[in-house]
């Protein structure tokens, strides 16, 4: 499921929403209630559910996300 970036021109608040491609875009800013826009090229990434995909090549000794310390789970949780 893709994650979309949004920006409010009124207050400058930026946020992401994970939505189905068929979902309607967010219309209002969660901070001020004014209209938001989805900047061009604002698909931040996909979250693939289920099997069939390959996880990044990371393990307990060499994290794929560039962290100094190993990650607790795969794929690396960079949040």
Secondary structure, DSSP 4 states (H G I P E B T S, - for coil): -EEEEEEETTT--EEEEE--TTSPPP-B-TTT--BEE--TT-EEEE---SSSS---S--SSS-TT--SS--SSSS----
